[in-house]
Amino acid sequence: MERVSEKTAIKPPIRQPMCDDDILRLLADHQGHTIPEMAAHFRVTQTTIRSRLNRLMLKQSVTRKCTNEQTRGRGRPKHLYFITSQSADQGTT
């Protein structure tokens, strides 16, 4: 019987958000999440979460608030993301 190397072994699937509703449900349950928090929750990259949030903001389902006290700072600004009342009223099914 052949040995399977670590590189070729099948790894268990990682839980990924199947749709935008997963993110909306998370924000409906607990308002004010950051991108790193959501990425850790769903076990995906921050880029994946960021692209989904951008799509949801275009649909006006999600809004964000800057948490940086100073507007002139170095580095990426920190934001908290919230579900909008419009999206919450429609439900997240």
C-alpha positions in Angstrom: 0.0 0.0 0.0 1.3 3.4 -1.0 2.0 6.1 1.6 0.1 9.4 1.2 2.2 12.5 1.6 0.9 15.4 3.6 0.7 17.5 0.4 -1.6 15.1 -1.4 -3.8 14.1 1.6 -7.4 15.2 1.4 -8.1 17.8 4.0 -11.5 18.2 5.6 -13.6 21.0 4.1 -13.6 24.3 5.8 -16.9 26.0 6.7 -17.4 28.8 4.3 -20.4 31.2 4.0 -22.6 29.6 1.3 -24.3 32.9 0.6 -24.6 36.5 1.7 -27.4 35.5 4.0 -24.9 33.8 6.3 -23.2 37.2 6.9 -26.6 39.0 7.3 -27.6 36.4 9.9 -24.4 36.9 11.8 -24.8 40.7 11.8 -28.5 40.4 12.7 -27.6 38.3 15.8 -24.7 40.4 16.9 -24.3 43.9 15.5 -20.9 45.5 15.0 -18.5 42.9 13.7 -15.1 43.7 12.1 -13.7 41.9 9.0 -11.2 39.9 11.0 -13.9 38.7 13.4 -16.1 37.6 10.6 -13.2 35.9 8.7 -12.4 33.9 11.9 -16.0 33.0 12.5 -16.5 31.6 8.9 -12.8 30.4 8.7 -12.2 32.2 5.4 -9.9 34.9 4.3 -10.5 38.6 5.1 -10.6 39.2 1.3 -13.5 36.8 0.9 -15.4 38.7 3.7 -14.5 42.1 2.3 -15.8 41.2 -1.2 -19.1 39.9 0.2 -19.5 43.0 2.4 -18.9 45.3 -0.6 -21.6 43.5 -2.5 -24.0 43.8 0.5 -23.2 47.5 0.9 -24.1 48.1 -2.8 -27.4 46.4 -2.1 -27.8 48.7 1.0 -28.2 45.6 3.2 -25.1 46.4 5.3 -23.5 49.6 6.4 -20.2 50.3 8.1 -18.9 52.8 10.7 -15.3 53.9 11.0 -14.0 53.2 14.5 -10.7 55.2 14.2 -10.7 58.2 16.5 -8.3 60.1 14.3 -9.2 60.6 10.6 -5.5 61.0 9.7 -3.8 57.8 10.7 -1.6 55.3 9.2 -2.7 51.9 8.0 -6.0 50.4 7.0 -9.0 52.1 8.8 -11.0 50.0 11.2 -14.7 49.5 10.5 -17.6 47.9 12.2 -20.3 46.4 10.0 -24.0 46.5 10.7 -27.1 45.2 9.1 -29.4 48.0 7.9 -32.9 48.4 9.1 -34.1 47.8 5.6 -32.5 44.4 5.5 -33.5 43.5 9.0 -37.2 44.3 8.2 -37.1 42.0 5.2 -35.6 39.2 7.3 -32.5 37.2 6.4 -33.9 33.9 5.0 
